[in-house]
Amino acid sequence: MRIFGIDPGTRALGFGVIEVRGGVARHVAHGTVRAPESAPLHERLALIRGGLVGALEAHAPNVVAVEGLFYARNVKSALTLAHARGVALEVAATLGLP
């Protein structure tokens, strides 16, 4: 089974890919999808989405895990991060990945 993990962010979205066979997990890949901080939020989200789609298509996972929100300095930061998490969840659903 190939698992694609996502650490959402609006400037940088991190991901890691592992493959589990016979109870043994091995690293396949990792990377970051970046968007310029100076770009408006909607443009950053579109760039993050495009990069994420490309990474998912390149690594062909069986399942996606998206990190939940657990810390934010303030409500605005939490809301912005939630947008990136929503993009990640939408992309996984659109590609038919649980």
Jmol script that loads the backbone (N, CA, C; Angstrom):
load data "model"
ATOM      1  N   MET A   1       0.832  -1.170   0.000  1.00  0.00           N
ATOM      2  CA  MET A   1       0.000   0.000   0.000  1.00  0.00           C
ATOM      3  C   MET A   1       0.879   1.237   0.000  1.00  0.00           C
ATOM      4  N   ARG A   2       0.538   2.186  -0.833  1.00  0.00           N
ATOM      5  CA  ARG A   2       1.269   3.443  -0.909  1.00  0.00           C
ATOM      6  C   ARG A   2       0.440   4.538  -0.245  1.00  0.00           C
ATOM      7  N   ILE A   3       1.064   5.217   0.726  1.00  0.00           N
ATOM      8  CA  ILE A   3       0.394   6.247   1.514  1.00  0.00           C
ATOM      9  C   ILE A   3       1.042   7.595   1.231  1.00  0.00           C
ATOM     10  N   PHE A   4       0.197   8.589   0.953  1.00  0.00           N
ATOM     11  CA  PHE A   4       0.636   9.955   0.651  1.00  0.00           C
ATOM     12  C   PHE A   4       0.169  10.842   1.803  1.00  0.00           C
ATOM     13  N   GLY A   5       1.115  11.348   2.581  1.00  0.00           N
ATOM     14  CA  GLY A   5       0.790  12.217   3.714  1.00  0.00           C
ATOM     15  C   GLY A   5       0.969  13.673   3.347  1.00  0.00           C
ATOM     16  N   ILE A   6       0.054  14.518   3.841  1.00  0.00           N
ATOM     17  CA  ILE A   6       0.075  15.943   3.501  1.00  0.00           C
ATOM     18  C   ILE A   6       0.098  16.788   4.773  1.00  0.00           C
ATOM     19  N   ASP A   7       1.021  17.747   4.802  1.00  0.00           N
ATOM     20  CA  ASP A   7       1.094  18.765   5.847  1.00  0.00           C
ATOM     21  C   ASP A   7       0.681  20.074   5.179  1.00  0.00           C
ATOM     22  N   PRO A   8      -0.599  20.482   5.317  1.00  0.00           N
ATOM     23  CA  PRO A   8      -1.092  21.629   4.555  1.00  0.00           C
ATOM     24  C   PRO A   8      -0.509  22.965   5.003  1.00  0.00           C
ATOM     25  N   GLY A   9      -0.387  23.862   4.039  1.00  0.00           N
ATOM     26  CA  GLY A   9       0.044  25.224   4.291  1.00  0.00           C
ATOM     27  C   GLY A   9      -0.281  26.070   3.077  1.00  0.00           C
ATOM     28  N   THR A  10      -0.398  27.372   3.268  1.00  0.00           N
ATOM     29  CA  THR A  10      -0.744  28.241   2.130  1.00  0.00           C
ATOM     30  C   THR A  10       0.477  28.831   1.439  1.00  0.00           C
ATOM     31  N   ARG A  11       1.629  28.768   2.084  1.00  0.00           N
ATOM     32  CA  ARG A  11       2.872  29.185   1.418  1.00  0.00           C
ATOM     33  C   ARG A  11       3.698  27.973   1.012  1.00  0.00           C
ATOM     34  N   ALA A  12       3.614  26.938   1.828  1.00  0.00           N
ATOM     35  CA  ALA A  12       4.335  25.696   1.534  1.00  0.00           C
ATOM     36  C   ALA A  12       3.513  24.529   2.053  1.00  0.00           C
ATOM     37  N   LEU A  13       3.226  23.611   1.177  1.00  0.00           N
ATOM     38  CA  LEU A  13       2.516  22.384   1.539  1.00  0.00           C
ATOM     39  C   LEU A  13       3.529  21.258   1.456  1.00  0.00           C
ATOM     40  N   GLY A  14       3.732  20.561   2.556  1.00  0.00           N
ATOM     41  CA  GLY A  14       4.689  19.467   2.564  1.00  0.00           C
ATOM     42  C   GLY A  14       3.995  18.134   2.338  1.00  0.00           C
ATOM     43  N   PHE A  15       4.732  17.205   1.730  1.00  0.00           N
ATOM     44  CA  PHE A  15       4.168  15.866   1.546  1.00  0.00           C
ATOM     45  C   PHE A  15       5.255  14.815   1.682  1.00  0.00           C
ATOM     46  N   GLY A  16       4.802  13.628   2.017  1.00  0.00           N
ATOM     47  CA  GLY A  16       5.698  12.482   2.098  1.00  0.00           C
ATOM     48  C   GLY A  16       4.965  11.257   1.598  1.00  0.00           C
ATOM     49  N   VAL A  17       5.706  10.371   0.982  1.00  0.00           N
ATOM     50  CA  VAL A  17       5.122   9.151   0.430  1.00  0.00           C
ATOM     51  C   VAL A  17       5.877   7.959   1.006  1.00  0.00           C
ATOM     52  N   ILE A  18       5.112   7.003   1.556  1.00  0.00           N
ATOM     53  CA  ILE A  18       5.713   5.757   2.015  1.00  0.00           C
ATOM     54  C   ILE A  18       4.972   4.595   1.372  1.00  0.00           C
ATOM     55  N   GLU A  19       5.668   3.487   1.326  1.00  0.00           N
ATOM     56  CA  GLU A  19       5.049   2.261   0.829  1.00  0.00           C
ATOM     57  C   GLU A  19       5.190   1.211   1.921  1.00  0.00           C
ATOM     58  N   VAL A  20       4.090   0.523   2.211  1.00  0.00           N
ATOM     59  CA  VAL A  20       4.090  -0.504   3.252  1.00  0.00           C
ATOM     60  C   VAL A  20       3.854  -1.849   2.589  1.00  0.00           C
ATOM     61  N   ARG A  21       4.806  -2.763   2.801  1.00  0.00           N
ATOM     62  CA  ARG A  21       4.701  -4.135   2.286  1.00  0.00           C
ATOM     63  C   ARG A  21       5.170  -5.090   3.362  1.00  0.00           C
ATOM     64  N   GLY A  22       4.349  -6.087   3.633  1.00  0.00           N
ATOM     65  CA  GLY A  22       4.727  -7.077   4.634  1.00  0.00           C
ATOM     66  C   GLY A  22       4.994  -6.469   5.994  1.00  0.00           C
ATOM     67  N   GLY A  23       4.290  -5.411   6.329  1.00  0.00           N
ATOM     68  CA  GLY A  23       4.475  -4.766   7.620  1.00  0.00           C
ATOM     69  C   GLY A  23       5.690  -3.865   7.707  1.00  0.00           C
ATOM     70  N   VAL A  24       6.394  -3.684   6.597  1.00  0.00           N
ATOM     71  CA  VAL A  24       7.584  -2.837   6.583  1.00  0.00           C
ATOM     72  C   VAL A  24       7.303  -1.592   5.747  1.00  0.00           C
ATOM     73  N   ALA A  25       7.546  -0.428   6.359  1.00  0.00           N
ATOM     74  CA  ALA A  25       7.345   0.839   5.652  1.00  0.00           C
ATOM     75  C   ALA A  25       8.686   1.330   5.111  1.00  0.00           C
ATOM     76  N   ARG A  26       8.654   1.837   3.882  1.00  0.00           N
ATOM     77  CA  ARG A  26       9.875   2.423   3.310  1.00  0.00           C
ATOM     78  C   ARG A  26       9.546   3.767   2.674  1.00  0.00           C
ATOM     79  N   HIS A  27      10.479   4.675   2.786  1.00  0.00           N
ATOM     80  CA  HIS A  27      10.345   6.010   2.211  1.00  0.00           C
ATOM     81  C   HIS A  27      10.375   5.915   0.696  1.00  0.00           C
ATOM     82  N   VAL A  28       9.435   6.584   0.043  1.00  0.00           N
ATOM     83  CA  VAL A  28       9.408   6.636  -1.414  1.00  0.00           C
ATOM     84  C   VAL A  28       9.823   8.020  -1.897  1.00  0.00           C
ATOM     85  N   ALA A  29       9.220   9.050  -1.316  1.00  0.00           N
ATOM     86  CA  ALA A  29       9.512  10.414  -1.747  1.00  0.00           C
ATOM     87  C   ALA A  29       8.992  11.399  -0.722  1.00  0.00           C
ATOM     88  N   HIS A  30       9.462  12.612  -0.836  1.00  0.00           N
ATOM     89  CA  HIS A  30       8.929  13.717  -0.049  1.00  0.00           C
ATOM     90  C   HIS A  30       9.187  14.996  -0.824  1.00  0.00           C
ATOM     91  N   GLY A  31       8.468  16.033  -0.469  1.00  0.00           N
ATOM     92  CA  GLY A  31       8.668  17.287  -1.173  1.00  0.00           C
ATOM     93  C   GLY A  31       7.803  18.400  -0.621  1.00  0.00           C
ATOM     94  N   THR A  32       7.900  19.522  -1.282  1.00  0.00           N
ATOM     95  CA  THR A  32       7.164  20.714  -0.885  1.00  0.00           C
ATOM     96  C   THR A  32       6.582  21.364  -2.127  1.00  0.00           C
ATOM     97  N   VAL A  33       5.337  21.771  -2.019  1.00  0.00           N
ATOM     98  CA  VAL A  33       4.698  22.566  -3.065  1.00  0.00           C
ATOM     99  C   VAL A  33       4.656  23.984  -2.521  1.00  0.00           C
ATOM    100  N   ARG A  34       5.279  24.921  -3.216  1.00  0.00           N
ATOM    101  CA  ARG A  34       5.399  26.298  -2.709  1.00  0.00           C
ATOM    102  C   ARG A  34       4.585  27.282  -3.541  1.00  0.00           C
ATOM    103  N   ALA A  35       4.139  28.332  -2.855  1.00  0.00           N
ATOM    104  CA  ALA A  35       3.445  29.441  -3.495  1.00  0.00           C
ATOM    105  C   ALA A  35       4.027  30.734  -2.915  1.00  0.00           C
ATOM    106  N   PRO A  36       4.165  31.765  -3.746  1.00  0.00           N
ATOM    107  CA  PRO A  36       4.766  33.007  -3.247  1.00  0.00           C
ATOM    108  C   PRO A  36       3.903  33.673  -2.166  1.00  0.00           C
ATOM    109  N   GLU A  37       4.561  34.079  -1.088  1.00  0.00           N
ATOM    110  CA  GLU A  37       3.856  34.733   0.014  1.00  0.00           C
ATOM    111  C   GLU A  37       3.170  36.014  -0.441  1.00  0.00           C
ATOM    112  N   SER A  38       3.717  36.654  -1.455  1.00  0.00           N
ATOM    113  CA  SER A  38       3.172  37.924  -1.936  1.00  0.00           C
ATOM    114  C   SER A  38       1.887  37.751  -2.753  1.00  0.00           C
ATOM    115  N   ALA A  39       1.608  36.540  -3.197  1.00  0.00           N
ATOM    116  CA  ALA A  39       0.402  36.303  -4.013  1.00  0.00           C
ATOM    117  C   ALA A  39      -0.839  36.328  -3.122  1.00  0.00           C
ATOM    118  N   PRO A  40      -1.965  36.767  -3.675  1.00  0.00           N
ATOM    119  CA  PRO A  40      -3.215  36.720  -2.908  1.00  0.00           C
ATOM    120  C   PRO A  40      -3.568  35.275  -2.552  1.00  0.00           C
ATOM    121  N   LEU A  41      -4.346  35.098  -1.488  1.00  0.00           N
ATOM    122  CA  LEU A  41      -4.675  33.768  -0.992  1.00  0.00           C
ATOM    123  C   LEU A  41      -5.265  32.874  -2.070  1.00  0.00           C
ATOM    124  N   HIS A  42      -6.193  33.379  -2.860  1.00  0.00           N
ATOM    125  CA  HIS A  42      -6.830  32.522  -3.870  1.00  0.00           C
ATOM    126  C   HIS A  42      -5.829  32.018  -4.905  1.00  0.00           C
ATOM    127  N   GLU A  43      -4.834  32.840  -5.238  1.00  0.00           N
ATOM    128  CA  GLU A  43      -3.804  32.403  -6.186  1.00  0.00           C
ATOM    129  C   GLU A  43      -2.878  31.373  -5.540  1.00  0.00           C
ATOM    130  N   ARG A  44      -2.528  31.578  -4.274  1.00  0.00           N
ATOM    131  CA  ARG A  44      -1.682  30.593  -3.585  1.00  0.00           C
ATOM    132  C   ARG A  44      -2.388  29.248  -3.499  1.00  0.00           C
ATOM    133  N   LEU A  45      -3.682  29.276  -3.184  1.00  0.00           N
ATOM    134  CA  LEU A  45      -4.438  28.027  -3.104  1.00  0.00           C
ATOM    135  C   LEU A  45      -4.493  27.319  -4.454  1.00  0.00           C
ATOM    136  N   ALA A  46      -4.647  28.071  -5.524  1.00  0.00           N
ATOM    137  CA  ALA A  46      -4.668  27.472  -6.872  1.00  0.00           C
ATOM    138  C   ALA A  46      -3.310  26.863  -7.214  1.00  0.00           C
ATOM    139  N   LEU A  47      -2.229  27.545  -6.863  1.00  0.00           N
ATOM    140  CA  LEU A  47      -0.885  27.015  -7.123  1.00  0.00           C
ATOM    141  C   LEU A  47      -0.632  25.751  -6.300  1.00  0.00           C
ATOM    142  N   ILE A  48      -1.029  25.788  -5.027  1.00  0.00           N
ATOM    143  CA  ILE A  48      -0.877  24.623  -4.158  1.00  0.00           C
ATOM    144  C   ILE A  48      -1.674  23.454  -4.729  1.00  0.00           C
ATOM    145  N   ARG A  49      -2.891  23.724  -5.173  1.00  0.00           N
ATOM    146  CA  ARG A  49      -3.743  22.666  -5.729  1.00  0.00           C
ATOM    147  C   ARG A  49      -3.084  22.027  -6.943  1.00  0.00           C
ATOM    148  N   GLY A  50      -2.598  22.855  -7.860  1.00  0.00           N
ATOM    149  CA  GLY A  50      -1.960  22.327  -9.068  1.00  0.00           C
ATOM    150  C   GLY A  50      -0.742  21.474  -8.760  1.00  0.00           C
ATOM    151  N   GLY A  51       0.086  21.943  -7.839  1.00  0.00           N
ATOM    152  CA  GLY A  51       1.273  21.178  -7.464  1.00  0.00           C
ATOM    153  C   GLY A  51       0.922  19.882  -6.769  1.00  0.00           C
ATOM    154  N   LEU A  52      -0.118  19.921  -5.956  1.00  0.00           N
ATOM    155  CA  LEU A  52      -0.548  18.721  -5.244  1.00  0.00           C
ATOM    156  C   LEU A  52      -1.111  17.680  -6.208  1.00  0.00           C
ATOM    157  N   VAL A  53      -1.911  18.121  -7.163  1.00  0.00           N
ATOM    158  CA  VAL A  53      -2.439  17.195  -8.175  1.00  0.00           C
ATOM    159  C   VAL A  53      -1.278  16.519  -8.901  1.00  0.00           C
ATOM    160  N   GLY A  54      -0.287  17.294  -9.299  1.00  0.00           N
ATOM    161  CA  GLY A  54       0.873  16.730  -9.995  1.00  0.00           C
ATOM    162  C   GLY A  54       1.618  15.713  -9.154  1.00  0.00           C
ATOM    163  N   ALA A  55       1.816  16.025  -7.870  1.00  0.00           N
ATOM    164  CA  ALA A  55       2.534  15.104  -6.985  1.00  0.00           C
ATOM    165  C   ALA A  55       1.739  13.811  -6.772  1.00  0.00           C
ATOM    166  N   LEU A  56       0.430  13.944  -6.599  1.00  0.00           N
ATOM    167  CA  LEU A  56      -0.401  12.746  -6.420  1.00  0.00           C
ATOM    168  C   LEU A  56      -0.414  11.879  -7.667  1.00  0.00           C
ATOM    169  N   GLU A  57      -0.502  12.498  -8.814  1.00  0.00           N
ATOM    170  CA  GLU A  57      -0.487  11.730 -10.063  1.00  0.00           C
ATOM    171  C   GLU A  57       0.869  11.061 -10.274  1.00  0.00           C
ATOM    172  N   ALA A  58       1.935  11.735  -9.886  1.00  0.00           N
ATOM    173  CA  ALA A  58       3.283  11.181 -10.067  1.00  0.00           C
ATOM    174  C   ALA A  58       3.545   9.985  -9.146  1.00  0.00           C
ATOM    175  N   HIS A  59       2.982   9.995  -7.954  1.00  0.00           N
ATOM    176  CA  HIS A  59       3.292   8.954  -6.971  1.00  0.00           C
ATOM    177  C   HIS A  59       2.218   7.883  -6.822  1.00  0.00           C
ATOM    178  N   ALA A  60       1.067   8.068  -7.442  1.00  0.00           N
ATOM    179  CA  ALA A  60      -0.012   7.065  -7.491  1.00  0.00           C
ATOM    180  C   ALA A  60      -0.265   6.357  -6.155  1.00  0.00           C
ATOM    181  N   PRO A  61      -0.662   7.120  -5.120  1.00  0.00           N
ATOM    182  CA  PRO A  61      -0.929   6.468  -3.836  1.00  0.00           C
ATOM    183  C   PRO A  61      -2.265   5.730  -3.826  1.00  0.00           C
ATOM    184  N   ASN A  62      -2.413   4.848  -2.831  1.00  0.00           N
ATOM    185  CA  ASN A  62      -3.687   4.163  -2.606  1.00  0.00           C
ATOM    186  C   ASN A  62      -4.576   4.937  -1.651  1.00  0.00           C
ATOM    187  N   VAL A  63      -3.945   5.734  -0.788  1.00  0.00           N
ATOM    188  CA  VAL A  63      -4.675   6.462   0.249  1.00  0.00           C
ATOM    189  C   VAL A  63      -3.921   7.755   0.576  1.00  0.00           C
ATOM    190  N   VAL A  64      -4.676   8.745   1.053  1.00  0.00           N
ATOM    191  CA  VAL A  64      -4.102  10.036   1.425  1.00  0.00           C
ATOM    192  C   VAL A  64      -4.417  10.318   2.894  1.00  0.00           C
ATOM    193  N   ALA A  65      -3.432  10.818   3.616  1.00  0.00           N
ATOM    194  CA  ALA A  65      -3.620  11.255   4.999  1.00  0.00           C
ATOM    195  C   ALA A  65      -3.294  12.743   5.068  1.00  0.00           C
ATOM    196  N   VAL A  66      -4.233  13.531   5.596  1.00  0.00           N
ATOM    197  CA  VAL A  66      -4.048  14.972   5.699  1.00  0.00           C
ATOM    198  C   VAL A  66      -3.966  15.349   7.170  1.00  0.00           C
ATOM    199  N   GLU A  67      -2.895  16.041   7.529  1.00  0.00           N
ATOM    200  CA  GLU A  67      -2.720  16.455   8.919  1.00  0.00           C
ATOM    201  C   GLU A  67      -3.865  17.368   9.343  1.00  0.00           C
ATOM    202  N   GLY A  68      -4.365  17.154  10.546  1.00  0.00           N
ATOM    203  CA  GLY A  68      -5.431  17.989  11.089  1.00  0.00           C
ATOM    204  C   GLY A  68      -4.873  19.276  11.661  1.00  0.00           C
ATOM    205  N   LEU A  69      -5.770  20.220  11.928  1.00  0.00           N
ATOM    206  CA  LEU A  69      -5.355  21.474  12.552  1.00  0.00           C
ATOM    207  C   LEU A  69      -5.184  21.235  14.044  1.00  0.00           C
ATOM    208  N   PHE A  70      -4.031  21.591  14.577  1.00  0.00           N
ATOM    209  CA  PHE A  70      -3.825  21.390  16.003  1.00  0.00           C
ATOM    210  C   PHE A  70      -3.250  22.616  16.686  1.00  0.00           C
ATOM    211  N   TYR A  71      -2.758  23.589  15.926  1.00  0.00           N
ATOM    212  CA  TYR A  71      -2.172  24.768  16.536  1.00  0.00           C
ATOM    213  C   TYR A  71      -2.236  25.916  15.550  1.00  0.00           C
ATOM    214  N   ALA A  72      -2.567  27.075  16.075  1.00  0.00           N
ATOM    215  CA  ALA A  72      -2.502  28.303  15.283  1.00  0.00           C
ATOM    216  C   ALA A  72      -2.290  29.462  16.245  1.00  0.00           C
ATOM    217  N   ARG A  73      -1.536  30.442  15.809  1.00  0.00           N
ATOM    218  CA  ARG A  73      -1.266  31.598  16.668  1.00  0.00           C
ATOM    219  C   ARG A  73      -2.510  32.428  16.922  1.00  0.00           C
ATOM    220  N   ASN A  74      -3.400  32.457  15.928  1.00  0.00           N
ATOM    221  CA  ASN A  74      -4.629  33.216  16.096  1.00  0.00           C
ATOM    222  C   ASN A  74      -5.707  32.654  15.172  1.00  0.00           C
ATOM    223  N   VAL A  75      -6.896  33.174  15.307  1.00  0.00           N
ATOM    224  CA  VAL A  75      -8.027  32.654  14.531  1.00  0.00           C
ATOM    225  C   VAL A  75      -7.805  32.847  13.037  1.00  0.00           C
ATOM    226  N   LYS A  76      -7.257  33.979  12.636  1.00  0.00           N
ATOM    227  CA  LYS A  76      -7.014  34.232  11.211  1.00  0.00           C
ATOM    228  C   LYS A  76      -6.034  33.202  10.636  1.00  0.00           C
ATOM    229  N   SER A  77      -4.985  32.891  11.377  1.00  0.00           N
ATOM    230  CA  SER A  77      -4.017  31.884  10.929  1.00  0.00           C
ATOM    231  C   SER A  77      -4.681  30.521  10.793  1.00  0.00           C
ATOM    232  N   ALA A  78      -5.517  30.174  11.764  1.00  0.00           N
ATOM    233  CA  ALA A  78      -6.206  28.884  11.720  1.00  0.00           C
ATOM    234  C   ALA A  78      -7.136  28.803  10.524  1.00  0.00           C
ATOM    235  N   LEU A  79      -7.846  29.884  10.238  1.00  0.00           N
ATOM    236  CA  LEU A  79      -8.766  29.892   9.109  1.00  0.00           C
ATOM    237  C   LEU A  79      -8.010  29.769   7.784  1.00  0.00           C
ATOM    238  N   THR A  80      -6.910  30.477   7.658  1.00  0.00           N
ATOM    239  CA  THR A  80      -6.108  30.404   6.437  1.00  0.00           C
ATOM    240  C   THR A  80      -5.572  28.994   6.231  1.00  0.00           C
ATOM    241  N   LEU A  81      -5.076  28.382   7.293  1.00  0.00           N
ATOM    242  CA  LEU A  81      -4.572  27.011   7.201  1.00  0.00           C
ATOM    243  C   LEU A  81      -5.696  26.038   6.852  1.00  0.00           C
ATOM    244  N   ALA A  82      -6.887  26.300   7.374  1.00  0.00           N
ATOM    245  CA  ALA A  82      -8.040  25.440   7.067  1.00  0.00           C
ATOM    246  C   ALA A  82      -8.371  25.480   5.575  1.00  0.00           C
ATOM    247  N   HIS A  83      -8.153  26.627   4.926  1.00  0.00           N
ATOM    248  CA  HIS A  83      -8.369  26.706   3.474  1.00  0.00           C
ATOM    249  C   HIS A  83      -7.438  25.737   2.749  1.00  0.00           C
ATOM    250  N   ALA A  84      -6.173  25.715   3.132  1.00  0.00           N
ATOM    251  CA  ALA A  84      -5.203  24.812   2.500  1.00  0.00           C
ATOM    252  C   ALA A  84      -5.565  23.363   2.768  1.00  0.00           C
ATOM    253  N   ARG A  85      -6.022  23.070   3.971  1.00  0.00           N
ATOM    254  CA  ARG A  85      -6.441  21.708   4.302  1.00  0.00           C
ATOM    255  C   ARG A  85      -7.648  21.312   3.448  1.00  0.00           C
ATOM    256  N   GLY A  86      -8.561  22.241   3.259  1.00  0.00           N
ATOM    257  CA  GLY A  86      -9.732  21.979   2.423  1.00  0.00           C
ATOM    258  C   GLY A  86      -9.351  21.682   0.987  1.00  0.00           C
ATOM    259  N   VAL A  87      -8.360  22.408   0.468  1.00  0.00           N
ATOM    260  CA  VAL A  87      -7.880  22.145  -0.890  1.00  0.00           C
ATOM    261  C   VAL A  87      -7.319  20.730  -0.975  1.00  0.00           C
ATOM    262  N   ALA A  88      -6.538  20.328   0.024  1.00  0.00           N
ATOM    263  CA  ALA A  88      -5.947  18.988   0.023  1.00  0.00           C
ATOM    264  C   ALA A  88      -7.039  17.909   0.052  1.00  0.00           C
ATOM    265  N   LEU A  89      -8.050  18.111   0.894  1.00  0.00           N
ATOM    266  CA  LEU A  89      -9.142  17.145   0.982  1.00  0.00           C
ATOM    267  C   LEU A  89      -9.934  17.091  -0.326  1.00  0.00           C
ATOM    268  N   GLU A  90     -10.154  18.250  -0.940  1.00  0.00           N
ATOM    269  CA  GLU A  90     -10.893  18.299  -2.199  1.00  0.00           C
ATOM    270  C   GLU A  90     -10.133  17.588  -3.309  1.00  0.00           C
ATOM    271  N   VAL A  91      -8.824  17.808  -3.384  1.00  0.00           N
ATOM    272  CA  VAL A  91      -8.022  17.163  -4.424  1.00  0.00           C
ATOM    273  C   VAL A  91      -8.057  15.635  -4.256  1.00  0.00           C
ATOM    274  N   ALA A  92      -7.889  15.170  -3.038  1.00  0.00           N
ATOM    275  CA  ALA A  92      -7.925  13.725  -2.787  1.00  0.00           C
ATOM    276  C   ALA A  92      -9.281  13.160  -3.206  1.00  0.00           C
ATOM    277  N   ALA A  93     -10.358  13.833  -2.834  1.00  0.00           N
ATOM    278  CA  ALA A  93     -11.697  13.347  -3.186  1.00  0.00           C
ATOM    279  C   ALA A  93     -11.908  13.365  -4.696  1.00  0.00           C
ATOM    280  N   THR A  94     -11.477  14.415  -5.353  1.00  0.00           N
ATOM    281  CA  THR A  94     -11.628  14.518  -6.809  1.00  0.00           C
ATOM    282  C   THR A  94     -10.884  13.407  -7.534  1.00  0.00           C
ATOM    283  N   LEU A  95      -9.722  13.037  -6.996  1.00  0.00           N
ATOM    284  CA  LEU A  95      -8.934  11.965  -7.608  1.00  0.00           C
ATOM    285  C   LEU A  95      -9.381  10.573  -7.137  1.00  0.00           C
ATOM    286  N   GLY A  96     -10.416  10.524  -6.309  1.00  0.00           N
ATOM    287  CA  GLY A  96     -10.955   9.243  -5.850  1.00  0.00           C
ATOM    288  C   GLY A  96     -10.090   8.536  -4.832  1.00  0.00           C
ATOM    289  N   LEU A  97      -9.325   9.304  -4.064  1.00  0.00           N
ATOM    290  CA  LEU A  97      -8.425   8.712  -3.073  1.00  0.00           C
ATOM    291  C   LEU A  97      -9.006   8.853  -1.677  1.00  0.00           C
ATOM    292  N   PRO A  98      -9.176   7.738  -0.981  1.00  0.00           N
ATOM    293  CA  PRO A  98      -9.691   7.839   0.397  1.00  0.00           C
ATOM    294  C   PRO A  98      -8.678   8.490   1.316  1.00  0.00           C
TER     295      PRO A  98
END
end "model"
wireframe off; spacefill off
backbone 0.3
color backbone group
